[in-house]
Amino acid sequence: MPHHKRIEDYGFIGNMRTAALVDRDASIDWLCLPRFDSDACCAALVGEHENGYWKIWPSQAIRSTRRCYREESLVLETKVETASGRAAIIDFMPLSRENDSVVDVIRIVEGRAGSVDMHMNASFRFGYGRIAPWVRIRERGITGVAGPDGIRLETPVPLVEEDNDVHGSFTVNAGERIPFVLTWYRSFCEEPPSRDAEKALADTEAWWQEWSSQCEIEDEYREPVVRSLITLKALTHAETGGMVGAATTSLPEEMGGRKNWDYRYTWLRDATFTLYALLSSGYRNEACAWRQWLLRAVAGDPSKLQPIYGLAGERRLYEHELDWLKGFNGSQPVRTGNGAYQQRQLDIYGEVMDGLHLGRVHDIEPNEDIWAIQCTLLDFLEAHWQEKGMSLWEHRGPARHYTHSKVMAWVAVDRAIKSVEEFGLAGDVERWRQLRQQIHDEVCEKGFNSQRNSFVQYYGADSLDASLLLIPQVGFLPVDDPRMVGTIDAIQKDLTHDGFVYRFQSDKKAEHGLTDGEGAFTVCGFWLVDALVMLGRQDEAVQLFDKLLSVRNDLGLLAEEYDPIQKRQLGNFPQAFSHVGLVNSAHNLSCCQKGVKGPAEERGKK
């Protein structure tokens, strides 16, 4: 893969079971079948073309290109112009036929003016680019088989096979529409019926536009919020309700470094943020599905609670390296699985308790087991909150008393007390009040550095952490508490570059500079927006929000991080947490303008 590739060069299509990434030159370089976390059959994104890709592009010199999503949908259109004419490549994934046993990816080449000579090249390689299927030419396309995987590519364009690669040349004239329908199915099952490309396009576009029309947000913020919500919906598995952190694995947080992780799993950390984003935007059904996924995932022994789960709540996410892949721009290793599932992160108990309490406040469908589960979690936390753990950022270093983790332990107890006080549930509320105060006192004593006039990353540290921006959101302290004002000021001074917020200041960053290595963490920028809104610094918040919007790619998509020096996105893509942050900040700004409390101010009070 050329080394000039940028993460923001990619577009994103999906069917709420899996997704594909499409480059600016209409090359599908990432496609996992049949699920987000399945093996890729197009893995050029993190390797070479020989590891799998599917490209449709003019064979003539290009005068101009432009791409966009068709209105408020997930149908991607890439427009090209040559000396002889104009054409468009329309890419989408129709909603699944019923389950994961069949997946379709459809591409329609449309002539817009004159005529354009086109070429199609495809290398489908299963097992993350390692396994070439046995390809056979058919009357209207090809079939390919490799173990359990079967694919069928149907098109009126004559195709030829060479060393298990597929090629075809054609000319599209104004008014013509030439379809390519790729269908994955289980090789040991009967081939599924063919899919009508035009009907699938109409149905898919109509479905997304109807879904998007339900969004509740002021017109001023509609475009970025709707695009983010579409992205979040597409990253959510239709059957399980689990939302993957991103559609990709191993896009580097540091170009050329080893911080390349698999994000095709579901994080408990995101629970309350995601619920707020969905509920604030009018998507109650999606919030219910996410809450139900959360309940299933946390069921069982509270000591076995994990930070990360599979899409259906799977627990064993073994991490290993794919040494035959060269990585995005040479950033190795390429990993599948995520070893952080084995970490003890005490903050997740607070996230779960907060998320379940939020569901109760919003009267999401009752579940008689919820309170029993919450009490079990709280019993465990009461016995273990004083222990060391790992950071929400999943540092692979020593366990510590992370301030954010202790604050979230306080949140867990606080939400239990509120459940008793506001909903009449049974619990030893006096004991819990004492525990809540004990945690609060310890955090204020040990997590606050009086010399820095700021809360710090962990007890006894001098370093900061962007997660400290959440202290007022969760209700631990008022945002105008002098200690909190000092913390926000310190983070703006020491954890930002040109307004972009970094997660923390590592030893390496302290020695070489904040911007050396990984980029600013996008969602942390939105947390700062929320803190500024709560402080009443509205103009400053709007300015930062606009700056964060400006680093989206031309399709409105955000990765995990942004490098303000190189001015490029970093990390897995598109990143759910970044888009959740965008949606919540937009609602906070909108509510502030209307003179009402937004999600950030309401979270700790309910």
C-alpha positions as semicolon CSV with decimal commas, in nm:
position;residue;x (nm);y (nm);z (nm)
1;M;0,000;0,000;0,000
2;P;0,136;0,346;-0,084
3;H;0,285;0,519;0,214
4;H;0,092;0,839;0,153
5;K;-0,234;0,676;0,264
6;R;-0,420;0,864;0,536
7;I;-0,689;0,729;0,763
8;E;-0,916;1,017;0,666
9;D;-0,896;0,901;0,302
10;Y;-1,149;0,633;0,385
11;G;-1,525;0,623;0,369
12;F;-1,741;0,378;0,557
13;I;-2,038;0,160;0,460
14;G;-2,210;-0,110;0,664
15;N;-2,520;-0,316;0,731
16;M;-2,523;-0,325;1,115
17;R;-2,345;-0,660;1,113
18;T;-2,018;-0,573;0,945
19;A;-1,859;-0,284;0,756
20;A;-1,628;-0,195;0,470
21;L;-1,380;0,091;0,429
22;V;-1,362;0,253;0,086
23;D;-1,063;0,462;-0,025
24;R;-1,094;0,786;-0,222
25;D;-1,015;0,593;-0,540
26;A;-1,314;0,361;-0,482
27;S;-1,104;0,073;-0,354
28;I;-1,256;-0,140;-0,079
29;D;-0,947;-0,205;0,134
30;W;-1,116;-0,344;0,446
31;L;-1,404;-0,590;0,462
32;C;-1,469;-0,851;0,731
33;L;-1,730;-1,121;0,662
34;P;-1,980;-1,194;0,798
35;R;-1,930;-0,997;1,123
36;F;-1,732;-0,692;1,233
37;D;-1,487;-0,918;1,418
38;S;-1,468;-1,191;1,151
39;D;-1,157;-1,248;0,942
40;A;-1,109;-0,990;0,668
41;C;-1,134;-1,090;0,301
42;C;-1,007;-0,745;0,199
43;A;-0,716;-0,650;0,424
44;A;-0,511;-0,412;0,207
45;L;-0,583;-0,142;0,467
46;V;-0,326;-0,304;0,698
47;G;-0,123;-0,479;0,431
48;E;-0,076;-0,480;0,055
49;H;-0,312;-0,522;-0,238
50;E;-0,219;-0,890;-0,240
51;N;-0,394;-0,917;0,100
52;G;-0,729;-0,833;-0,055
53;Y;-0,900;-0,535;-0,217
54;W;-1,179;-0,455;-0,466
55;K;-1,140;-0,149;-0,686
56;I;-1,358;0,005;-0,958
57;W;-1,201;0,312;-1,119
58;P;-1,158;0,486;-1,454
59;S;-0,874;0,360;-1,671
60;Q;-0,829;0,715;-1,804
61;A;-0,660;1,014;-1,646
62;I;-0,872;1,174;-1,374
63;R;-0,963;1,542;-1,391
64;S;-1,149;1,563;-1,060
65;T;-1,309;1,350;-0,791
66;R;-1,559;1,421;-0,517
67;R;-1,745;1,199;-0,276
68;C;-2,037;1,228;-0,040
69;Y;-2,306;1,031;0,135
70;R;-2,641;1,051;-0,037
71;E;-2,844;1,277;0,192
72;E;-2,886;1,134;0,545
73;S;-2,796;0,776;0,456
74;L;-2,500;0,539;0,454
75;V;-2,493;0,517;0,075
76;L;-2,155;0,644;-0,045
77;E;-2,114;0,808;-0,384
78;T;-1,775;0,876;-0,545
79;K;-1,794;1,107;-0,847
80;V;-1,519;1,109;-1,108
81;E;-1,456;1,316;-1,418
82;T;-1,226;1,235;-1,711
83;A;-1,166;1,408;-2,044
84;S;-1,443;1,198;-2,202
85;G;-1,713;1,209;-1,938
86;R;-1,837;1,183;-1,582
87;A;-1,938;0,881;-1,376
88;A;-2,020;0,785;-1,018
89;I;-1,944;0,473;-0,815
90;I;-2,228;0,414;-0,566
91;D;-2,130;0,187;-0,274
92;F;-2,354;0,047;0,000
93;M;-2,435;-0,261;0,202
94;P;-2,806;-0,349;0,207
95;L;-2,953;-0,451;0,536
96;S;-2,889;-0,818;0,607
97;R;-3,138;-1,069;0,474
98;E;-3,211;-1,196;0,826
99;N;-2,894;-1,322;0,988
100;D;-2,519;-1,345;0,948
101;S;-2,534;-1,633;0,699
102;V;-2,556;-1,399;0,397
103;V;-2,397;-1,055;0,348
104;D;-2,410;-0,838;0,036
105;V;-2,186;-0,552;-0,078
106;I;-2,326;-0,369;-0,381
107;R;-2,153;-0,126;-0,616
108;I;-2,330;0,051;-0,902
109;V;-2,137;0,243;-1,166
110;E;-2,352;0,518;-1,314
111;G;-2,271;0,718;-1,624
112;R;-2,343;1,088;-1,570
113;A;-2,213;1,248;-1,892
114;G;-2,026;1,135;-2,203
115;S;-1,855;0,800;-2,162
116;V;-1,591;0,675;-1,921
117;D;-1,368;0,370;-1,964
118;M;-1,358;0,177;-1,637
119;H;-1,160;-0,111;-1,493
120;M;-1,245;-0,346;-1,207
121;N;-0,973;-0,529;-1,014
122;A;-1,036;-0,759;-0,720
123;S;-0,826;-0,984;-0,500
124;F;-1,046;-1,152;-0,242
125;R;-0,827;-1,311;0,027
126;F;-0,976;-1,476;0,332
127;G;-0,802;-1,521;0,666
128;Y;-0,682;-1,158;0,674
129;G;-0,519;-1,174;0,333
130;R;-0,361;-1,515;0,361
131;I;-0,603;-1,753;0,187
132;A;-0,685;-1,722;-0,183
133;P;-1,024;-1,876;-0,269
134;W;-1,074;-2,116;-0,556
135;V;-1,223;-1,884;-0,819
136;R;-1,447;-1,998;-1,105
137;I;-1,576;-1,778;-1,387
138;R;-1,950;-1,794;-1,447
139;E;-2,177;-1,649;-1,711
140;R;-2,245;-1,332;-1,510
141;G;-1,953;-1,314;-1,272
142;I;-1,751;-1,545;-1,049
143;T;-1,774;-1,767;-0,744
144;G;-1,498;-1,832;-0,495
145;V;-1,464;-2,086;-0,215
146;A;-1,212;-2,110;0,070
147;G;-1,304;-2,344;0,357
148;P;-1,628;-2,222;0,517
149;D;-1,635;-1,902;0,309
150;G;-1,817;-1,870;-0,021
151;I;-1,842;-1,555;-0,234
152;R;-2,028;-1,474;-0,552
153;L;-1,971;-1,164;-0,762
154;E;-2,250;-1,099;-1,013
155;T;-2,223;-0,837;-1,289
156;P;-2,299;-0,802;-1,660
157;V;-1,933;-0,702;-1,714
158;P;-1,725;-0,991;-1,857
159;L;-1,465;-1,096;-1,600
160;V;-1,139;-1,286;-1,631
161;E;-0,948;-1,474;-1,363
162;E;-0,571;-1,469;-1,327
163;D;-0,395;-1,633;-1,031
164;N;-0,717;-1,612;-0,829
165;D;-0,749;-1,238;-0,900
166;V;-1,041;-1,104;-1,102
167;H;-1,037;-0,830;-1,366
168;G;-1,287;-0,667;-1,597
169;S;-1,293;-0,368;-1,833
170;F;-1,601;-0,181;-1,950
171;T;-1,731;0,156;-2,067
172;V;-2,016;0,335;-1,894
173;N;-2,217;0,584;-2,099
174;A;-2,441;0,864;-1,977
175;G;-2,760;0,718;-1,832
176;E;-2,621;0,365;-1,793
177;R;-2,606;0,189;-1,455
178;I;-2,383;-0,116;-1,425
179;P;-2,418;-0,325;-1,105
180;F;-2,166;-0,536;-0,916
181;V;-2,318;-0,750;-0,638
182;L;-2,080;-0,933;-0,403
183;T;-2,250;-1,191;-0,183
184;W;-2,085;-1,383;0,101
185;Y;-2,244;-1,708;0,216
186;R;-2,146;-2,022;0,399
187;S;-1,977;-2,246;0,144
188;F;-2,142;-2,561;0,278
189;C;-2,491;-2,412;0,234
190;E;-2,696;-2,361;-0,080
191;E;-2,617;-2,045;-0,272
192;P;-2,859;-1,768;-0,176
193;P;-3,086;-1,604;-0,436
194;S;-2,945;-1,315;-0,635
195;R;-3,013;-0,964;-0,511
196;D;-3,156;-0,691;-0,731
197;A;-2,906;-0,406;-0,704
198;E;-3,148;-0,125;-0,791
199;K;-3,418;-0,240;-0,549
200;A;-3,158;-0,291;-0,278
201;L;-3,030;0,064;-0,333
202;A;-3,378;0,215;-0,311
203;D;-3,463;0,013;0,001
204;T;-3,133;0,087;0,175
205;E;-3,142;0,458;0,105
206;A;-3,506;0,484;0,215
207;W;-3,439;0,288;0,537
208;W;-3,149;0,511;0,643
209;Q;-3,331;0,832;0,560
210;E;-3,638;0,724;0,757
211;W;-3,418;0,630;1,052
212;S;-3,228;0,958;1,037
213;S;-3,550;1,160;1,024
214;Q;-3,619;1,060;1,386
215;C;-3,318;1,257;1,514
216;E;-3,408;1,529;1,762
217;I;-3,154;1,812;1,745
218;E;-3,151;2,179;1,655
219;D;-3,085;2,254;1,286
220;E;-2,758;2,427;1,376
221;Y;-2,608;2,094;1,486
222;R;-2,808;1,853;1,270
223;E;-2,548;1,768;1,006
224;P;-2,265;1,654;1,237
225;V;-2,503;1,489;1,485
226;V;-2,698;1,292;1,224
227;R;-2,378;1,175;1,053
228;S;-2,240;1,065;1,391
229;L;-2,562;0,885;1,482
230;I;-2,569;0,704;1,147
231;T;-2,212;0,596;1,214
232;L;-2,301;0,473;1,564
233;K;-2,604;0,286;1,432
234;A;-2,392;0,122;1,163
235;L;-2,136;0,015;1,427
236;T;-2,411;-0,153;1,632
237;H;-2,481;-0,521;1,567
238;A;-2,845;-0,559;1,466
239;E;-2,911;-0,875;1,665
240;T;-2,705;-0,834;1,981
241;G;-2,726;-0,455;2,033
242;G;-2,351;-0,446;2,101
243;M;-2,162;-0,149;1,954
244;V;-1,805;-0,201;1,835
245;G;-1,548;0,058;1,934
246;A;-1,452;0,093;1,565
247;A;-1,477;-0,099;1,240
248;T;-1,104;-0,171;1,219
249;T;-0,807;-0,326;1,390
250;S;-0,452;-0,199;1,416
251;L;-0,480;0,148;1,266
252;P;-0,191;0,308;1,455
253;E;-0,222;0,553;1,741
254;E;0,139;0,642;1,666
255;M;0,251;0,615;1,303
256;G;0,521;0,352;1,278
257;G;0,474;0,249;1,643
258;R;0,332;-0,060;1,812
259;K;0,014;0,091;1,960
260;N;-0,203;-0,094;1,714
261;W;-0,507;-0,250;1,880
262;D;-0,819;-0,436;1,774
263;Y;-1,127;-0,220;1,840
264;R;-1,394;-0,448;1,693
265;Y;-1,532;-0,521;2,040
266;T;-1,764;-0,353;2,290
267;W;-1,644;-0,144;2,586
268;L;-1,834;-0,107;2,915
269;R;-1,658;0,229;2,952
270;D;-1,881;0,372;2,679
271;A;-2,210;0,271;2,843
272;T;-2,350;0,590;2,995
273;F;-2,205;0,821;2,728
274;T;-2,371;0,611;2,459
275;L;-2,705;0,595;2,638
276;Y;-2,709;0,974;2,679
277;A;-2,626;1,025;2,311
278;L;-2,907;0,795;2,201
279;L;-3,170;0,915;2,447
280;S;-3,093;1,282;2,393
281;S;-3,130;1,233;2,019
282;G;-3,466;1,053;2,037
283;Y;-3,344;0,696;1,976
284;R;-3,509;0,512;2,264
285;N;-3,519;0,170;2,092
286;E;-3,145;0,180;2,034
287;A;-3,087;0,282;2,397
288;C;-3,300;-0,012;2,511
289;A;-3,104;-0,255;2,293
290;W;-2,772;-0,120;2,428
291;R;-2,899;-0,144;2,787
292;Q;-3,008;-0,505;2,728
293;W;-2,664;-0,588;2,588
294;L;-2,511;-0,434;2,899
295;L;-2,727;-0,645;3,128
296;R;-2,636;-0,968;2,952
297;A;-2,265;-0,885;2,952
298;V;-2,238;-0,806;3,323
299;A;-2,445;-1,102;3,442
300;G;-2,253;-1,346;3,658
301;D;-1,968;-1,317;3,907
302;P;-1,889;-0,945;3,960
303;S;-1,524;-1,030;4,018
304;K;-1,510;-1,145;3,655
305;L;-1,638;-0,817;3,509
306;Q;-1,432;-0,723;3,201
307;P;-1,362;-0,387;3,037
308;I;-1,424;-0,536;2,692
309;Y;-1,656;-0,800;2,550
310;G;-1,735;-0,946;2,212
311;L;-2,037;-0,830;2,015
312;A;-2,261;-1,090;2,174
313;G;-2,092;-1,068;2,513
314;E;-1,812;-1,315;2,439
315;R;-1,545;-1,305;2,708
316;R;-1,231;-1,462;2,563
317;L;-1,077;-1,213;2,321
318;Y;-0,735;-1,370;2,282
319;E;-0,483;-1,132;2,132
320;H;-0,236;-1,241;1,867
321;E;-0,028;-1,090;1,587
322;L;-0,070;-1,143;1,212
323;D;0,292;-1,135;1,107
324;W;0,225;-1,162;0,732
325;L;0,060;-0,817;0,725
326;K;0,288;-0,511;0,695
327;G;0,051;-0,277;0,878
328;F;-0,097;0,060;0,786
329;N;0,196;0,254;0,635
330;G;0,426;-0,007;0,786
331;S;0,293;0,022;1,142
332;Q;0,332;-0,327;1,286
333;P;0,216;-0,546;1,442
334;V;-0,133;-0,607;1,312
335;R;-0,331;-0,761;1,595
336;T;-0,659;-0,945;1,637
337;G;-0,819;-0,990;1,976
338;N;-0,755;-0,752;2,262
339;G;-0,563;-0,857;2,570
340;A;-0,709;-0,570;2,772
341;Y;-1,014;-0,791;2,833
342;Q;-0,811;-0,951;3,114
343;Q;-0,743;-0,622;3,295
344;R;-0,901;-0,525;3,626
345;Q;-1,046;-0,179;3,571
346;L;-1,241;-0,060;3,874
347;D;-1,395;0,235;3,689
348;I;-1,622;0,004;3,488
349;Y;-1,835;-0,074;3,795
350;G;-1,927;0,293;3,811
351;E;-1,998;0,306;3,438
352;V;-2,231;0,006;3,463
353;M;-2,412;0,136;3,770
354;D;-2,448;0,479;3,609
355;G;-2,579;0,333;3,285
356;L;-2,836;0,113;3,456
357;H;-2,947;0,400;3,678
358;L;-2,989;0,620;3,370
359;G;-3,211;0,355;3,215
360;R;-3,425;0,356;3,529
361;V;-3,450;0,736;3,527
362;H;-3,567;0,731;3,166
363;D;-3,811;0,449;3,235
364;I;-3,652;0,211;2,987
365;E;-3,841;-0,117;2,993
366;P;-3,816;-0,265;3,344
367;N;-3,617;-0,576;3,422
368;E;-3,670;-0,734;3,763
369;D;-3,312;-0,862;3,771
370;I;-3,146;-0,521;3,732
371;W;-3,151;-0,416;4,095
372;A;-3,027;-0,757;4,212
373;I;-2,739;-0,731;3,964
374;Q;-2,659;-0,379;4,082
375;C;-2,656;-0,482;4,448
376;T;-2,422;-0,772;4,368
377;L;-2,187;-0,537;4,184
378;L;-2,195;-0,292;4,473
379;D;-2,119;-0,561;4,731
380;F;-1,810;-0,654;4,531
381;L;-1,702;-0,293;4,488
382;E;-1,746;-0,221;4,859
383;A;-1,491;-0,491;4,934
384;H;-1,243;-0,402;4,657
385;W;-1,261;-0,030;4,574
386;Q;-0,943;0,044;4,770
387;E;-0,738;-0,191;4,554
388;K;-0,514;-0,086;4,270
389;G;-0,628;-0,135;3,913
390;M;-0,562;-0,040;3,553
391;S;-0,656;0,285;3,384
392;L;-0,956;0,333;3,159
393;W;-0,691;0,394;2,889
394;E;-0,574;0,034;2,935
395;H;-0,212;0,111;3,013
396;R;-0,008;-0,208;3,002
397;G;0,200;-0,112;3,301
398;P;0,172;-0,140;3,680
399;A;-0,162;-0,126;3,859
400;R;-0,223;0,203;4,041
401;H;-0,480;0,394;4,240
402;Y;-0,615;0,586;3,942
403;T;-0,816;0,890;4,045
404;H;-1,078;0,837;3,775
405;S;-1,132;0,480;3,892
406;K;-1,192;0,595;4,249
407;V;-1,431;0,868;4,130
408;M;-1,626;0,607;3,937
409;A;-1,640;0,387;4,247
410;W;-1,802;0,686;4,417
411;V;-2,044;0,709;4,123
412;A;-2,144;0,344;4,166
413;V;-2,234;0,400;4,532
414;D;-2,401;0,733;4,462
415;R;-2,630;0,582;4,196
416;A;-2,727;0,301;4,431
417;I;-2,825;0,556;4,696
418;K;-3,026;0,755;4,440
419;S;-3,206;0,437;4,333
420;V;-3,319;0,380;4,691
421;E;-3,410;0,744;4,755
422;E;-3,590;0,810;4,427
423;F;-3,738;0,473;4,332
424;G;-3,806;0,311;4,666
425;L;-3,576;0,015;4,611
426;A;-3,446;-0,186;4,906
427;G;-3,089;-0,126;5,024
428;D;-2,872;-0,040;5,324
429;V;-2,865;0,325;5,232
430;E;-2,706;0,445;5,557
431;R;-2,408;0,214;5,510
432;W;-2,381;0,323;5,147
433;R;-2,386;0,690;5,243
434;Q;-2,094;0,631;5,476
435;L;-1,908;0,445;5,201
436;R;-1,979;0,721;4,951
437;Q;-1,837;0,981;5,190
438;Q;-1,533;0,765;5,264
439;I;-1,448;0,738;4,894
440;H;-1,508;1,108;4,839
441;D;-1,281;1,207;5,127
442;E;-1,003;0,978;5,010
443;V;-1,014;1,103;4,650
444;C;-1,005;1,467;4,764
445;E;-0,713;1,393;4,994
446;K;-0,502;1,161;4,778
447;G;-0,611;1,238;4,423
448;F;-0,567;1,615;4,452
449;N;-0,224;1,774;4,423
450;S;-0,229;2,105;4,609
451;Q;0,098;2,220;4,451
452;R;-0,052;2,181;4,104
453;N;-0,393;2,296;4,228
454;S;-0,535;2,005;4,032
455;F;-0,655;1,651;4,057
456;V;-0,394;1,415;3,913
457;Q;-0,386;1,090;3,721
458;Y;-0,329;0,863;4,021
459;Y;-0,261;0,900;4,391
460;G;0,070;1,072;4,456
461;A;0,129;1,166;4,093
462;D;0,217;1,501;3,939
463;S;0,080;1,406;3,598
464;L;-0,263;1,495;3,465
465;D;-0,528;1,287;3,291
466;A;-0,808;1,407;3,064
467;S;-1,056;1,175;3,237
468;L;-1,046;1,422;3,528
469;L;-1,264;1,649;3,311
470;L;-1,551;1,410;3,390
471;I;-1,549;1,481;3,766
472;P;-1,823;1,747;3,746
473;Q;-2,023;1,555;3,484
474;V;-2,067;1,256;3,715
475;G;-2,160;1,483;4,007
476;F;-1,855;1,421;4,223
477;L;-1,785;1,796;4,261
478;P;-1,952;2,107;4,120
479;V;-1,776;2,240;3,814
480;D;-1,715;2,575;3,987
481;D;-1,543;2,414;4,286
482;P;-1,198;2,579;4,302
483;R;-1,031;2,238;4,280
484;M;-1,221;2,161;3,963
485;V;-1,156;2,501;3,808
486;G;-0,787;2,446;3,882
487;T;-0,800;2,103;3,720
488;I;-0,963;2,232;3,402
489;D;-0,712;2,515;3,382
490;A;-0,421;2,275;3,435
491;I;-0,546;2,040;3,163
492;Q;-0,586;2,330;2,921
493;K;-0,232;2,443;3,002
494;D;-0,048;2,111;3,009
495;L;-0,255;1,855;2,816
496;T;-0,356;2,053;2,508
497;H;-0,188;2,162;2,187
498;D;-0,371;2,418;1,977
499;G;-0,681;2,330;2,177
500;F;-0,665;1,955;2,111
501;V;-0,663;1,747;2,429
502;Y;-0,421;1,461;2,495
503;R;-0,521;1,176;2,726
504;F;-0,232;1,204;2,970
505;Q;0,128;1,310;2,998
506;S;0,343;1,000;2,990
507;D;0,709;0,988;3,093
508;K;0,801;0,988;2,724
509;K;0,589;1,294;2,661
510;A;0,732;1,467;2,964
511;E;1,081;1,412;2,824
512;H;1,020;1,473;2,454
513;G;0,709;1,690;2,448
514;L;0,334;1,638;2,457
515;T;0,298;1,595;2,081
516;D;0,574;1,337;2,042
517;G;0,407;1,010;1,946
518;E;0,035;0,945;1,965
519;G;-0,217;1,213;1,881
520;A;-0,471;1,407;2,081
521;F;-0,765;1,192;2,189
522;T;-1,073;1,317;2,009
523;V;-1,336;1,239;2,272
524;C;-1,128;1,420;2,535
525;G;-1,167;1,736;2,330
526;F;-1,543;1,698;2,352
527;W;-1,515;1,642;2,728
528;L;-1,339;1,977;2,751
529;V;-1,620;2,135;2,547
530;D;-1,868;1,995;2,802
531;A;-1,666;2,126;3,097
532;L;-1,649;2,473;2,941
533;V;-2,025;2,471;2,883
534;M;-2,082;2,380;3,247
535;L;-1,851;2,664;3,353
536;G;-2,054;2,907;3,145
537;R;-1,767;2,971;2,904
538;Q;-1,999;2,929;2,606
539;D;-1,798;3,117;2,343
540;E;-1,484;2,920;2,426
541;A;-1,681;2,593;2,412
542;V;-1,830;2,676;2,072
543;Q;-1,488;2,768;1,934
544;L;-1,339;2,437;2,049
545;F;-1,639;2,239;1,921
546;D;-1,602;2,397;1,578
547;K;-1,231;2,316;1,578
548;L;-1,306;1,951;1,654
549;L;-1,564;1,940;1,376
550;S;-1,307;2,080;1,135
551;V;-1,084;1,771;1,167
552;R;-1,355;1,532;1,052
553;N;-1,284;1,399;0,706
554;D;-1,486;1,515;0,407
555;L;-1,754;1,256;0,493
556;G;-1,791;1,373;0,853
557;L;-1,603;1,079;1,006
558;L;-1,364;1,076;1,302
559;A;-1,092;0,835;1,407
560;E;-0,979;0,782;1,765
561;E;-0,712;1,052;1,763
562;Y;-0,592;1,358;1,575
563;D;-0,231;1,468;1,531
564;P;-0,237;1,851;1,534
565;I;0,126;1,866;1,416
566;Q;0,097;1,639;1,112
567;K;-0,271;1,732;1,076
568;R;-0,394;1,379;1,026
569;Q;-0,621;1,133;1,199
570;L;-0,478;0,842;1,396
571;G;-0,616;0,524;1,547
572;N;-0,905;0,299;1,457
573;F;-1,179;0,431;1,233
574;P;-1,452;0,537;1,244
575;Q;-1,436;0,556;1,622
576;A;-1,764;0,522;1,814
577;F;-1,637;0,702;2,126
578;S;-1,538;1,007;1,920
579;H;-1,881;1,028;1,761
580;V;-2,058;0,971;2,094
581;G;-1,861;1,266;2,233
582;L;-1,961;1,482;1,938
583;V;-2,332;1,405;1,983
584;N;-2,328;1,475;2,357
585;S;-2,135;1,801;2,319
586;A;-2,377;1,919;2,049
587;H;-2,669;1,854;2,284
588;N;-2,491;2,033;2,569
589;L;-2,428;2,338;2,351
590;S;-2,781;2,333;2,214
591;C;-2,935;2,308;2,562
592;C;-2,714;2,589;2,690
593;Q;-2,834;2,815;2,410
594;K;-3,193;2,736;2,507
595;G;-3,121;2,800;2,875
596;V;-3,181;2,442;2,991
597;K;-2,948;2,183;3,140
598;G;-2,778;1,949;2,895
599;P;-2,668;1,585;2,942
600;A;-2,338;1,687;3,108
601;E;-2,515;1,885;3,382
602;E;-2,795;1,634;3,426
603;R;-2,581;1,321;3,453
604;G;-2,470;1,366;3,811
605;K;-2,798;1,507;3,937
606;K;-3,041;1,235;3,833
